[in-house]
Structure formats: C-alpha cells, structure tokens
Amino acid sequence: MTVLFPWAARIFLAAVLFLAYPLYAEQLVAPGEESLRLAISNAPEGETLRLEEGRYGAAVIDKPLTLLGVPGSVVDAGGKGSALTVKAPNVLIRGVTVSGSGIVENDLDSGILALKAAANVRIEENQIVGNLYGVSIQGAARAIVRGNRITNRTDLWINDQGNGINIWDTTGSYFENNHVEGGRDGLYIHTAHGNFIRGNRFIRVRFAVHYMYANDNEISDNISIDNSVGYALMYSDNLKILRNISLRDRDHGLMFHSSRKSELAYNLVRQTHDKCTFVYTSSHNSIHHNRFEGCEIGIHFTGGSEKNAIHENDFINNRTQVKYSGMVHYEWSKNGRGNYWSDNPAFDLNGDGIADVAYRPNTLMDQVLWRYPLAKLLLSSPVMESLRVAQNHFPALAPGGVVDSWPLMHPSSIPVAVPADLADGS
C-alpha cells in the first residue's frame, strides 16, 4: 500500500481541482466584417482573442476580454462611429491597427472609445490611424494608454478635427510613451484629476497638451515639436510640469492661464517663434530651473500674475527676455539666488557666482515701445538716448517689472536633454 505524505496529498488535490475547471486557450479570429463581433459575443469573460492578419469590422467589447493583434490585423469602422468601443471593465487591447472612424464630433467617433464602465482598460502598442479622435477615455477610471502610435486625420478644417488622446472624468490613469501626430490637440484633458501624462511625443498639432479644469496631475518628460502651443495649462491647479521639452512651437512653449499652486521645473523651451512662456492671471506658482532659449520673448506675464516664485531659470538669447508693461515691481529671486540672463553684462568680483548688481531686463525704452510701437522710428534719436542715460544714472526712474537682485553668472544645470533623433532638427 502506497502512503501519500501530507505535502504530496496537497499537490495531488490541487491538480485534481485545477483540472476540474475549463481552461480557456487563446482563440484565433479569422478576418471578416462580422467575425470579431461574433467572437466577442460567443467568448466567455476573460477570454483572449487573437486577430489573424486581415480586416475586421467595428466592434463593441462589452465583457472583460483581451484583444491581441498581429502585424496586418486591422479593425476598420468603415467611416461610421468608432472602430472599437469598450463598455466593460478589465479589457486589454494590444497590437491592433485601428482606423476608419466616422467624423461626428458629438459622438466622439474614435479609433478606440472607452466609456465609463470600462474601468482598468489598457490600450497598449496599437497603431491608431486615420480617425477623427484617436483614443477617447470618457469616464473610465484607472485607464492605461501606453506605447500607441496615433496619427489622426488632417483633411478636415482644424476645428473639425479630433484630438489624439481625449480625456474626460477619469482619475488614477496613465498616458505614457505615446506618439501623436496630426489632428487638433495632441492630448486634451478636461475635468480629470489625479492622472499622469509621461513620456509622450506630440508633432504638428494645435496644442500638444491642453488642460482645462484638471487638477492634481503630473505632466512630465513629454516632447512637443512644431505645434502652435506646446503645453496650454488652463484653469487647472496643483499641477507638476517637470522635464518637458518644447521645440520650435509657434506661439507659446508653455502657457499658464488662470492656474495656481503648480510647479513648473526642469523644462526646456527652445526656438519658439513668439513666447517661450506666457503667464496670464496665474499666481502662487513655482517656476524654477527651466531653460528658455532662442525665443522672441522669454517670458511674457501680465498683471494678476503676482506672487509667483521665479528663480534659477536660464534666459538665453531671447530677443526680449521678459515682457511686462505694468508699473509694479516683481522680485525674481529666492533665498539669495536669482536667474541667469545671457545679456547681463555684470561682474562677479568676489567669485560667489552671483552678479554684483541687480538686473532689470526691461528699460524705459521697452515700456515706450510696447505702448507706442511707432516710437521705433526714434530709437536713434537724442530723446531715446536721453532716456537711456537717465535710467542708468537715476535707478528710481526704472519702470515697473522684473527686478532680479541676485542674478546668476552661469546657467543652471537642467537635467533635460534633446533626444538624439531630434538633435539634427528632425
């Protein structure tokens, strides 16, 4: 008689119980207009469906499933509605090419549309091409949208185009390492709090990242290239904007509009055609260790943008370092450290890295020219020269605006580098 030791008996019992339940193998789905819809309808919850190479019609995923694609497997909406609509929790979509949505903006016709019931949806490593909207997250909590390549339609009028990633009313979600090109905004987020937007690249859209009423979010390590605006942060508080890059954006690299209590640090804005940064009626923000380089204006800020801590930034080779046309003085330094100004002809006789005199980026002439542009005709006149001499000899005549009492002699070390594939301007 064979005696089973207790541990052996437990292993035997576990094996019996394991074999008593059905095992769901990966189900292959052949191409066809109706085949994906039928496969979803017949699949048990938790099933894995793998698409073969070929074309499939649009489908609604209304139960927890995994949908996997291979190169050449395409879900095409045929110009109507969304290609894939997710209406169940715990769905994974990976490696599928998704295209051909409709163009009805009110219906959010998308490559992939995840509705409120789609909590924990994961949309990863897909090719999402030629849709009105790329990926739309509409109320689905804890979504993950990662590693997708999204190329939206550009044949429509700009206001009729959709966004690459459209986000509304989600929390605890991650939008990471996506490549978005074309369409209206690269990523638009509205009334969605506590999310993470990291490592994405946005090319040739209107706004790379567009925030509206979205608080407590992190925007980090993203790249904006050749867009109208890089990062438009509007009516949103408690944001962390860290280590992002804006290259050759047209109007603004970074824009703060009516936003408060946020940190903007270690970002690089380079060669914006207008403003590196525009701060409009935004206060109580911390703006430090950023590099603003080669723009028409380094920072343009308006009245109502007081009580911002602005220090240890680098202003390098901007045509106008700061534009502010009011008469209030603002101190841009903290704890004895100001900012670096490439046009500051200062001395540092004691070698402590701090210039010996305060720096004022704007002069009386700047104020005159901003208010009366035709005064440019008088730049070389005795009147303008008298203004220069008067301000140099009588500092009390200096206009309102930025005063940096502790300007730095050397640029800060900002841990943001342009990726190698962009170093040649691509």
C-alpha positions as a Markdown table, in Angstrom:
| # | Residue | x | y | z |
|---|---|---|---|---|
| 1 | Met | 0.0 | 0.0 | 0.0 |
| 2 | Thr | 1.4 | 3.4 | -1.0 |
| 3 | Val | 1.3 | 6.1 | 1.6 |
| 4 | Leu | 1.0 | 9.7 | 0.4 |
| 5 | Phe | 2.8 | 12.2 | 2.6 |
| 6 | Pro | 0.7 | 15.2 | 3.5 |
| 7 | Trp | 2.6 | 17.5 | 1.1 |
| 8 | Ala | 2.1 | 15.1 | -1.8 |
| 9 | Ala | -1.6 | 14.8 | -1.0 |
| 10 | Arg | -2.0 | 18.5 | -1.2 |
| 11 | Ile | -0.3 | 18.6 | -4.6 |
| 12 | Phe | -2.5 | 15.8 | -5.9 |
| 13 | Leu | -5.7 | 17.5 | -4.6 |
| 14 | Ala | -4.6 | 20.9 | -6.2 |
| 15 | Ala | -4.0 | 19.2 | -9.5 |
| 16 | Val | -7.5 | 17.5 | -9.4 |
| 17 | Leu | -9.2 | 20.8 | -8.6 |
| 18 | Phe | -7.2 | 22.6 | -11.3 |
| 19 | Leu | -8.2 | 20.1 | -14.0 |
| 20 | Ala | -11.9 | 20.3 | -12.9 |
| 21 | Tyr | -12.2 | 23.8 | -14.3 |
| 22 | Pro | -12.2 | 24.6 | -18.1 |
| 23 | Leu | -9.0 | 26.1 | -19.5 |
| 24 | Tyr | -9.5 | 28.9 | -22.0 |
| 25 | Ala | -7.0 | 28.7 | -24.7 |
| 26 | Glu | -6.3 | 31.7 | -26.9 |
| 27 | Gln | -9.0 | 31.9 | -29.6 |
| 28 | Leu | -7.9 | 32.8 | -33.1 |
| 29 | Val | -10.3 | 35.1 | -35.0 |
| 30 | Ala | -10.3 | 34.9 | -38.8 |
| 31 | Pro | -10.8 | 38.2 | -40.8 |
| 32 | Gly | -14.3 | 39.3 | -41.8 |
| 33 | Glu | -16.8 | 42.1 | -41.4 |
| 34 | Glu | -18.8 | 40.2 | -38.6 |
| 35 | Ser | -16.2 | 37.8 | -37.3 |
| 36 | Leu | -14.9 | 40.0 | -34.4 |
| 37 | Arg | -18.4 | 40.9 | -33.2 |
| 38 | Leu | -19.4 | 37.2 | -33.3 |
| 39 | Ala | -16.2 | 36.1 | -31.4 |
| 40 | Ile | -16.8 | 38.7 | -28.7 |
| 41 | Ser | -20.5 | 37.6 | -28.4 |
| 42 | Asn | -19.5 | 33.9 | -28.0 |
| 43 | Ala | -16.4 | 34.3 | -25.8 |
| 44 | Pro | -16.6 | 33.7 | -22.1 |
| 45 | Glu | -15.4 | 36.5 | -19.8 |
| 46 | Gly | -11.7 | 36.6 | -19.5 |
| 47 | Glu | -11.1 | 35.0 | -22.9 |
| 48 | Thr | -8.2 | 36.1 | -25.1 |
| 49 | Leu | -9.0 | 36.8 | -28.8 |
| 50 | Arg | -6.1 | 37.0 | -31.2 |
| 51 | Leu | -6.8 | 38.5 | -34.6 |
| 52 | Glu | -5.2 | 37.0 | -37.6 |
| 53 | Glu | -3.8 | 39.2 | -40.4 |
| 54 | Gly | -6.7 | 40.8 | -42.3 |
| 55 | Arg | -9.5 | 43.3 | -41.9 |
| 56 | Tyr | -12.3 | 43.3 | -39.4 |
| 57 | Gly | -15.4 | 45.4 | -38.9 |
| 58 | Ala | -16.1 | 47.7 | -36.0 |
| 59 | Ala | -17.0 | 46.0 | -32.7 |
| 60 | Val | -18.2 | 46.7 | -29.1 |
| 61 | Ile | -16.4 | 45.0 | -26.3 |
| 62 | Asp | -19.0 | 44.5 | -23.6 |
| 63 | Lys | -17.3 | 42.0 | -21.3 |
| 64 | Pro | -13.8 | 41.6 | -19.8 |
| 65 | Leu | -11.6 | 40.3 | -22.6 |
| 66 | Thr | -8.1 | 40.5 | -24.1 |
| 67 | Leu | -7.8 | 41.5 | -27.7 |
| 68 | Leu | -4.5 | 40.9 | -29.3 |
| 69 | Gly | -3.4 | 41.7 | -32.9 |
| 70 | Val | -0.6 | 40.8 | -35.2 |
| 71 | Pro | 1.0 | 43.0 | -37.9 |
| 72 | Gly | -1.6 | 43.5 | -40.6 |
| 73 | Ser | -4.7 | 42.9 | -38.4 |
| 74 | Val | -6.9 | 45.9 | -38.9 |
| 75 | Val | -10.2 | 46.9 | -37.3 |
| 76 | Asp | -11.9 | 49.4 | -39.6 |
| 77 | Ala | -15.0 | 51.3 | -38.7 |
| 78 | Gly | -15.8 | 51.9 | -42.4 |
| 79 | Gly | -16.3 | 55.6 | -41.9 |
| 80 | Lys | -19.1 | 55.4 | -39.3 |
| 81 | Gly | -18.9 | 55.5 | -35.5 |
| 82 | Ser | -15.9 | 54.2 | -33.5 |
| 83 | Ala | -13.8 | 51.2 | -34.6 |
| 84 | Leu | -13.6 | 49.7 | -31.1 |
| 85 | Thr | -15.9 | 50.7 | -28.2 |
| 86 | Val | -15.2 | 49.4 | -24.7 |
| 87 | Lys | -18.1 | 49.1 | -22.3 |
| 88 | Ala | -16.8 | 46.7 | -19.8 |
| 89 | Pro | -14.0 | 46.7 | -17.1 |
| 90 | Asn | -10.7 | 44.9 | -17.3 |
| 91 | Val | -10.3 | 45.0 | -21.1 |
| 92 | Leu | -6.8 | 44.8 | -22.8 |
| 93 | Ile | -6.3 | 45.9 | -26.4 |
| 94 | Arg | -2.8 | 45.4 | -27.7 |
| 95 | Gly | -1.0 | 45.3 | -31.1 |
| 96 | Val | -4.1 | 46.1 | -33.2 |
| 97 | Thr | -4.3 | 48.6 | -36.1 |
| 98 | Val | -7.4 | 50.7 | -35.7 |
| 99 | Ser | -8.8 | 53.0 | -38.4 |
| 100 | Gly | -11.7 | 54.5 | -40.3 |
| 101 | Ser | -13.9 | 56.1 | -37.6 |
| 102 | Gly | -16.7 | 58.4 | -38.5 |
| 103 | Ile | -16.4 | 62.2 | -38.3 |
| 104 | Val | -19.3 | 63.0 | -35.9 |
| 105 | Glu | -17.6 | 65.1 | -33.1 |
| 106 | Asn | -20.6 | 65.0 | -30.7 |
| 107 | Asp | -20.4 | 61.2 | -30.8 |
| 108 | Leu | -16.6 | 61.2 | -30.2 |
| 109 | Asp | -16.1 | 59.0 | -33.2 |
| 110 | Ser | -12.7 | 57.4 | -32.3 |
| 111 | Gly | -10.3 | 54.7 | -33.1 |
| 112 | Ile | -10.8 | 53.4 | -29.6 |
| 113 | Leu | -13.6 | 54.8 | -27.3 |
| 114 | Ala | -13.6 | 53.7 | -23.6 |
| 115 | Leu | -16.8 | 54.6 | -21.8 |
| 116 | Lys | -17.4 | 55.0 | -18.1 |
| 117 | Ala | -18.0 | 51.2 | -17.5 |
| 118 | Ala | -14.5 | 50.5 | -18.9 |
| 119 | Ala | -12.6 | 50.8 | -15.6 |
| 120 | Asn | -9.0 | 49.5 | -15.8 |
| 121 | Val | -9.0 | 49.4 | -19.6 |
| 122 | Arg | -5.5 | 49.0 | -21.1 |
| 123 | Ile | -4.8 | 50.3 | -24.6 |
| 124 | Glu | -1.2 | 49.4 | -25.5 |
| 125 | Glu | 1.1 | 49.3 | -28.5 |
| 126 | Asn | -1.6 | 49.9 | -31.1 |
| 127 | Gln | -1.5 | 51.7 | -34.5 |
| 128 | Ile | -4.4 | 54.1 | -34.4 |
| 129 | Val | -4.5 | 55.7 | -37.9 |
| 130 | Gly | -6.9 | 57.9 | -39.8 |
| 131 | Asn | -9.6 | 58.5 | -37.2 |
| 132 | Leu | -11.4 | 61.6 | -36.0 |
| 133 | Tyr | -10.3 | 61.0 | -32.4 |
| 134 | Gly | -7.5 | 58.6 | -31.7 |
| 135 | Val | -8.2 | 57.3 | -28.2 |
| 136 | Ser | -11.1 | 58.7 | -26.1 |
| 137 | Ile | -11.4 | 58.0 | -22.4 |
| 138 | Gln | -14.8 | 59.0 | -21.2 |
| 139 | Gly | -15.2 | 58.4 | -17.5 |
| 140 | Ala | -13.2 | 55.2 | -17.3 |
| 141 | Ala | -11.2 | 55.2 | -14.1 |
| 142 | Arg | -7.6 | 53.8 | -13.9 |
| 143 | Ala | -7.1 | 53.6 | -17.6 |
| 144 | Ile | -3.7 | 52.9 | -19.1 |
| 145 | Val | -2.9 | 54.3 | -22.6 |
| 146 | Arg | 0.7 | 53.3 | -23.4 |
| 147 | Gly | 3.0 | 53.0 | -26.3 |
| 148 | Asn | 0.5 | 53.7 | -29.0 |
| 149 | Arg | 1.2 | 55.4 | -32.3 |
| 150 | Ile | -1.7 | 57.8 | -33.2 |
| 151 | Thr | -2.0 | 59.6 | -36.5 |
| 152 | Asn | -5.2 | 61.5 | -36.8 |
| 153 | Arg | -7.0 | 62.8 | -39.9 |
| 154 | Thr | -5.8 | 66.2 | -41.1 |
| 155 | Asp | -8.0 | 66.6 | -44.2 |
| 156 | Leu | -10.7 | 68.4 | -42.1 |
| 157 | Trp | -10.8 | 72.0 | -41.0 |
| 158 | Ile | -8.7 | 72.4 | -37.8 |
| 159 | Asn | -11.8 | 73.0 | -35.6 |
| 160 | Asp | -13.5 | 69.9 | -37.0 |
| 161 | Gln | -10.5 | 67.6 | -36.3 |
| 162 | Gly | -10.4 | 65.5 | -33.2 |
| 163 | Asn | -7.8 | 65.1 | -30.5 |
| 164 | Gly | -5.1 | 62.4 | -30.5 |
| 165 | Ile | -5.9 | 61.4 | -26.9 |
| 166 | Asn | -9.2 | 62.8 | -25.5 |
| 167 | Ile | -9.6 | 62.5 | -21.7 |
| 168 | Trp | -12.7 | 63.4 | -19.6 |
| 169 | Asp | -13.6 | 62.5 | -16.0 |
| 170 | Thr | -11.0 | 59.9 | -15.2 |
| 171 | Thr | -8.7 | 59.5 | -12.2 |
| 172 | Gly | -5.7 | 57.4 | -11.4 |
| 173 | Ser | -4.9 | 56.9 | -15.2 |
| 174 | Tyr | -1.6 | 56.8 | -17.0 |
| 175 | Phe | -0.9 | 58.1 | -20.5 |
| 176 | Glu | 2.6 | 57.2 | -21.3 |
| 177 | Asn | 5.0 | 56.9 | -24.3 |
| 178 | Asn | 2.5 | 57.5 | -27.0 |
| 179 | His | 3.4 | 59.2 | -30.3 |
| 180 | Val | 0.7 | 61.5 | -31.5 |
| 181 | Glu | 0.8 | 63.3 | -34.9 |
| 182 | Gly | -1.9 | 65.3 | -36.6 |
| 183 | Gly | -5.4 | 66.3 | -35.6 |
| 184 | Arg | -6.5 | 69.2 | -33.3 |
| 185 | Asp | -4.8 | 68.7 | -29.9 |
| 186 | Gly | -2.3 | 66.0 | -29.1 |
| 187 | Leu | -3.8 | 65.3 | -25.7 |
| 188 | Tyr | -6.8 | 67.2 | -24.4 |
| 189 | Ile | -7.8 | 66.7 | -20.7 |
| 190 | His | -11.0 | 68.1 | -19.1 |
| 191 | Thr | -12.3 | 67.7 | -15.6 |
| 192 | Ala | -10.0 | 64.8 | -14.8 |
| 193 | His | -7.9 | 64.8 | -11.7 |
| 194 | Gly | -5.0 | 62.7 | -10.3 |
| 195 | Asn | -3.6 | 61.4 | -13.6 |
| 196 | Phe | -0.1 | 61.0 | -15.1 |
| 197 | Ile | 1.0 | 62.2 | -18.6 |
| 198 | Arg | 4.5 | 61.0 | -19.2 |
| 199 | Gly | 7.0 | 60.4 | -22.0 |
| 200 | Asn | 4.7 | 61.3 | -24.9 |
| 201 | Arg | 5.7 | 62.9 | -28.2 |
| 202 | Phe | 3.4 | 65.4 | -30.0 |
| 203 | Ile | 4.1 | 66.6 | -33.5 |
| 204 | Arg | 2.2 | 69.1 | -35.8 |
| 205 | Val | -1.0 | 69.6 | -33.8 |
| 206 | Arg | -2.6 | 72.8 | -32.4 |
| 207 | Phe | -1.8 | 72.3 | -28.7 |
| 208 | Ala | 0.4 | 69.4 | -27.7 |
| 209 | Val | -1.1 | 69.2 | -24.2 |
| 210 | His | -4.3 | 71.1 | -23.5 |
| 211 | Tyr | -5.5 | 71.3 | -19.9 |
| 212 | Met | -9.0 | 72.5 | -18.8 |
| 213 | Tyr | -10.2 | 72.3 | -15.2 |
| 214 | Ala | -8.0 | 69.3 | -14.5 |
| 215 | Asn | -6.2 | 69.4 | -11.1 |
| 216 | Asp | -3.6 | 67.4 | -9.3 |
| 217 | Asn | -2.0 | 65.9 | -12.4 |
| 218 | Glu | 1.6 | 65.3 | -13.4 |
| 219 | Ile | 2.9 | 66.2 | -16.9 |
| 220 | Ser | 6.5 | 65.0 | -17.2 |
| 221 | Asp | 9.1 | 64.0 | -19.8 |
| 222 | Asn | 6.9 | 64.9 | -22.8 |
| 223 | Ile | 8.1 | 66.4 | -26.1 |
| 224 | Ser | 6.3 | 69.0 | -28.2 |
| 225 | Ile | 7.6 | 69.7 | -31.7 |
| 226 | Asp | 6.3 | 72.1 | -34.3 |
| 227 | Asn | 3.0 | 72.8 | -32.8 |
| 228 | Ser | 1.1 | 76.1 | -32.3 |
| 229 | Val | 1.4 | 75.8 | -28.5 |
| 230 | Gly | 3.3 | 73.2 | -26.5 |
| 231 | Tyr | 1.7 | 73.0 | -23.1 |
| 232 | Ala | -1.5 | 75.0 | -22.6 |
| 233 | Leu | -2.4 | 74.7 | -18.9 |
| 234 | Met | -5.7 | 76.5 | -18.2 |
| 235 | Tyr | -7.9 | 76.8 | -15.2 |
| 236 | Ser | -6.1 | 73.9 | -13.5 |
| 237 | Asp | -4.4 | 73.9 | -10.1 |
| 238 | Asn | -1.8 | 71.8 | -8.3 |
| 239 | Leu | 0.0 | 70.6 | -11.4 |
| 240 | Lys | 3.5 | 69.3 | -11.6 |
| 241 | Ile | 5.1 | 70.2 | -15.0 |
| 242 | Leu | 8.5 | 68.6 | -15.0 |
| 243 | Arg | 11.3 | 67.9 | -17.6 |
| 244 | Asn | 9.2 | 68.6 | -20.6 |
| 245 | Ile | 10.6 | 69.8 | -23.9 |
| 246 | Ser | 9.1 | 72.3 | -26.4 |
| 247 | Leu | 10.9 | 72.7 | -29.7 |
| 248 | Arg | 10.0 | 75.2 | -32.4 |
| 249 | Asp | 6.5 | 75.6 | -31.3 |
| 250 | Arg | 4.9 | 78.7 | -32.9 |
| 251 | Asp | 3.0 | 80.8 | -30.3 |
| 252 | His | 4.0 | 79.6 | -26.8 |
| 253 | Gly | 6.1 | 76.8 | -25.5 |
| 254 | Leu | 4.4 | 76.9 | -22.1 |
| 255 | Met | 1.2 | 78.8 | -21.2 |
| 256 | Phe | -0.3 | 79.3 | -17.8 |
| 257 | His | -3.8 | 80.7 | -17.9 |
| 258 | Ser | -5.7 | 81.2 | -14.6 |
| 259 | Ser | -3.8 | 78.3 | -12.9 |
| 260 | Arg | -2.4 | 78.3 | -9.4 |
| 261 | Lys | -0.3 | 76.4 | -6.9 |
| 262 | Ser | 1.6 | 74.5 | -9.6 |
| 263 | Glu | 5.3 | 73.6 | -10.0 |
| 264 | Leu | 7.0 | 74.2 | -13.4 |
| 265 | Ala | 10.6 | 72.9 | -13.2 |
| 266 | Tyr | 13.4 | 71.5 | -15.3 |
| 267 | Asn | 11.6 | 72.1 | -18.6 |
| 268 | Leu | 13.4 | 73.2 | -21.9 |
| 269 | Val | 11.7 | 75.6 | -24.3 |
| 270 | Arg | 13.7 | 76.3 | -27.4 |
| 271 | Gln | 13.2 | 78.4 | -30.6 |
| 272 | Thr | 9.5 | 79.3 | -30.0 |
| 273 | His | 8.6 | 81.8 | -32.7 |
| 274 | Asp | 6.7 | 84.0 | -30.2 |
| 275 | Lys | 6.9 | 83.4 | -26.5 |
| 276 | Cys | 8.8 | 80.7 | -24.6 |
| 277 | Thr | 6.4 | 81.1 | -21.7 |
| 278 | Phe | 3.2 | 83.1 | -21.3 |
| 279 | Val | 1.8 | 83.6 | -17.8 |
| 280 | Tyr | -1.7 | 85.1 | -17.7 |
| 281 | Thr | -3.6 | 85.8 | -14.5 |
| 282 | Ser | -1.9 | 82.9 | -12.7 |
| 283 | Ser | -0.4 | 83.2 | -9.2 |
| 284 | His | 1.2 | 81.2 | -6.4 |
| 285 | Asn | 3.2 | 79.0 | -8.8 |
| 286 | Ser | 6.8 | 77.9 | -8.5 |
| 287 | Ile | 8.8 | 78.4 | -11.7 |
| 288 | His | 12.4 | 77.3 | -11.3 |
| 289 | His | 15.3 | 75.6 | -13.1 |
| 290 | Asn | 13.8 | 76.0 | -16.6 |
| 291 | Arg | 15.7 | 76.9 | -19.7 |
| 292 | Phe | 14.1 | 79.5 | -22.1 |
| 293 | Glu | 16.2 | 79.8 | -25.2 |
| 294 | Gly | 16.1 | 81.4 | -28.6 |
| 295 | Cys | 12.5 | 82.7 | -28.4 |
| 296 | Glu | 11.2 | 86.1 | -29.5 |
| 297 | Ile | 10.2 | 86.6 | -25.8 |
| 298 | Gly | 11.5 | 84.6 | -22.9 |
| 299 | Ile | 8.5 | 85.2 | -20.5 |
| 300 | His | 5.5 | 87.4 | -21.1 |
| 301 | Phe | 3.5 | 87.9 | -18.0 |
| 302 | Thr | 0.5 | 90.1 | -17.2 |
| 303 | Gly | -1.0 | 91.8 | -14.2 |
| 304 | Gly | -2.7 | 89.3 | -12.0 |
| 305 | Ser | 0.3 | 87.0 | -12.2 |
| 306 | Glu | 1.9 | 88.2 | -8.9 |
| 307 | Lys | 3.1 | 86.0 | -6.1 |
| 308 | Asn | 4.8 | 83.5 | -8.3 |
| 309 | Ala | 8.2 | 82.3 | -7.2 |
| 310 | Ile | 10.5 | 82.6 | -10.2 |
| 311 | His | 14.2 | 81.7 | -9.7 |
| 312 | Glu | 17.1 | 79.8 | -11.0 |
| 313 | Asn | 15.9 | 79.8 | -14.6 |
| 314 | Asp | 18.1 | 80.3 | -17.6 |
| 315 | Phe | 17.1 | 83.1 | -20.1 |
| 316 | Ile | 19.4 | 82.5 | -23.1 |
| 317 | Asn | 19.5 | 84.5 | -26.4 |
| 318 | Asn | 15.9 | 85.6 | -26.4 |
| 319 | Arg | 15.2 | 88.7 | -28.4 |
| 320 | Thr | 13.3 | 90.1 | -25.4 |
| 321 | Gln | 14.0 | 88.3 | -22.1 |
| 322 | Val | 10.9 | 89.5 | -20.3 |
| 323 | Lys | 7.8 | 91.4 | -21.3 |
| 324 | Tyr | 5.7 | 93.1 | -18.7 |
| 325 | Ser | 4.1 | 96.5 | -19.3 |
| 326 | Gly | 2.7 | 97.3 | -15.8 |
| 327 | Met | 4.3 | 99.6 | -13.2 |
| 328 | Val | 4.5 | 97.1 | -10.3 |
| 329 | His | 8.0 | 95.7 | -9.3 |
| 330 | Tyr | 8.4 | 92.0 | -9.1 |
| 331 | Glu | 11.4 | 90.3 | -7.4 |
| 332 | Trp | 12.6 | 87.2 | -9.3 |
| 333 | Ser | 14.9 | 85.5 | -6.8 |
| 334 | Lys | 14.6 | 83.2 | -3.8 |
| 335 | Asn | 17.0 | 82.7 | -0.9 |
| 336 | Gly | 19.7 | 84.8 | -2.5 |
| 337 | Arg | 19.6 | 83.1 | -5.9 |
| 338 | Gly | 18.1 | 84.7 | -9.0 |
| 339 | Asn | 18.1 | 83.7 | -12.7 |
| 340 | Tyr | 20.8 | 83.5 | -15.4 |
| 341 | Trp | 20.5 | 86.2 | -18.1 |
| 342 | Ser | 22.6 | 85.8 | -21.2 |
| 343 | Asp | 22.5 | 89.5 | -21.9 |
| 344 | Asn | 23.5 | 90.7 | -18.4 |
| 345 | Pro | 27.0 | 92.4 | -18.7 |
| 346 | Ala | 27.7 | 92.0 | -15.0 |
| 347 | Phe | 30.7 | 91.4 | -12.9 |
| 348 | Asp | 31.3 | 89.0 | -10.0 |
| 349 | Leu | 34.3 | 90.5 | -8.2 |
| 350 | Asn | 34.0 | 88.1 | -5.1 |
| 351 | Gly | 33.6 | 85.0 | -7.3 |
| 352 | Asp | 30.5 | 83.7 | -5.5 |
| 353 | Gly | 28.6 | 83.1 | -8.8 |
| 354 | Ile | 26.2 | 86.0 | -8.1 |
| 355 | Ala | 26.4 | 89.2 | -10.1 |
| 356 | Asp | 27.4 | 92.2 | -8.1 |
| 357 | Val | 24.4 | 94.4 | -9.1 |
| 358 | Ala | 20.7 | 93.7 | -9.6 |
| 359 | Tyr | 19.5 | 93.0 | -13.1 |
| 360 | Arg | 16.4 | 94.6 | -14.7 |
| 361 | Pro | 15.5 | 93.0 | -18.1 |
| 362 | Asn | 13.3 | 95.9 | -19.1 |
| 363 | Thr | 14.1 | 99.6 | -19.6 |
| 364 | Leu | 12.1 | 102.8 | -20.0 |
| 365 | Met | 12.6 | 102.3 | -23.8 |
| 366 | Asp | 10.9 | 98.9 | -23.7 |
| 367 | Gln | 7.9 | 100.5 | -22.0 |
| 368 | Val | 7.7 | 103.3 | -24.6 |
| 369 | Leu | 8.0 | 100.9 | -27.5 |
| 370 | Trp | 5.4 | 98.4 | -26.2 |
| 371 | Arg | 2.9 | 101.2 | -25.6 |
| 372 | Tyr | 3.8 | 103.2 | -28.7 |
| 373 | Pro | 5.2 | 100.9 | -31.4 |
| 374 | Leu | 5.8 | 103.8 | -33.8 |
| 375 | Ala | 8.4 | 105.1 | -31.4 |
| 376 | Lys | 10.8 | 102.6 | -33.1 |
| 377 | Leu | 11.3 | 105.3 | -35.6 |
| 378 | Leu | 13.0 | 107.4 | -32.9 |
| 379 | Leu | 15.4 | 104.7 | -31.5 |
| 380 | Ser | 18.5 | 106.5 | -32.6 |
| 381 | Ser | 17.1 | 110.0 | -31.6 |
| 382 | Pro | 18.6 | 112.2 | -28.8 |
| 383 | Val | 15.3 | 111.7 | -26.9 |
| 384 | Met | 15.8 | 107.9 | -26.6 |
| 385 | Glu | 19.5 | 108.3 | -25.8 |
| 386 | Ser | 18.5 | 110.7 | -23.0 |
| 387 | Leu | 16.1 | 108.1 | -21.6 |
| 388 | Arg | 19.0 | 105.5 | -21.5 |
| 389 | Val | 21.3 | 107.9 | -19.7 |
| 390 | Ala | 18.7 | 109.0 | -17.2 |
| 391 | Gln | 17.8 | 105.4 | -16.2 |
| 392 | Asn | 21.4 | 104.4 | -15.8 |
| 393 | His | 22.2 | 107.3 | -13.6 |
| 394 | Phe | 18.9 | 107.5 | -11.7 |
| 395 | Pro | 17.6 | 104.0 | -10.9 |
| 396 | Ala | 14.5 | 105.4 | -9.4 |
| 397 | Leu | 13.4 | 106.2 | -12.9 |
| 398 | Ala | 13.4 | 102.5 | -13.8 |
| 399 | Pro | 9.9 | 101.2 | -14.8 |
| 400 | Gly | 8.0 | 98.6 | -13.1 |
| 401 | Gly | 8.6 | 95.0 | -13.9 |
| 402 | Val | 11.1 | 92.3 | -13.0 |
| 403 | Val | 14.0 | 93.0 | -10.6 |
| 404 | Asp | 16.5 | 90.2 | -10.1 |
| 405 | Ser | 18.5 | 91.2 | -7.1 |
| 406 | Trp | 20.7 | 88.1 | -7.2 |
| 407 | Pro | 21.3 | 87.3 | -10.9 |
| 408 | Leu | 23.4 | 84.2 | -11.6 |
| 409 | Met | 26.6 | 84.4 | -13.5 |
| 410 | His | 26.3 | 80.9 | -15.0 |
| 411 | Pro | 23.4 | 78.8 | -16.4 |
| 412 | Ser | 21.9 | 76.2 | -14.1 |
| 413 | Ser | 22.4 | 72.5 | -14.8 |
| 414 | Ile | 19.0 | 71.4 | -16.1 |
| 415 | Pro | 18.6 | 67.5 | -16.4 |
| 416 | Val | 16.7 | 67.7 | -19.7 |
| 417 | Ala | 18.5 | 66.7 | -23.0 |
| 418 | Val | 17.1 | 66.8 | -26.5 |
| 419 | Pro | 16.8 | 63.2 | -27.8 |
| 420 | Ala | 19.4 | 62.1 | -30.2 |
| 421 | Asp | 16.9 | 61.8 | -33.1 |
| 422 | Leu | 15.9 | 65.4 | -32.7 |
| 423 | Ala | 19.4 | 66.9 | -32.4 |
| 424 | Asp | 19.6 | 67.4 | -36.2 |
| 425 | Gly | 16.3 | 69.2 | -36.2 |
| 426 | Ser | 14.0 | 66.3 | -37.2 |
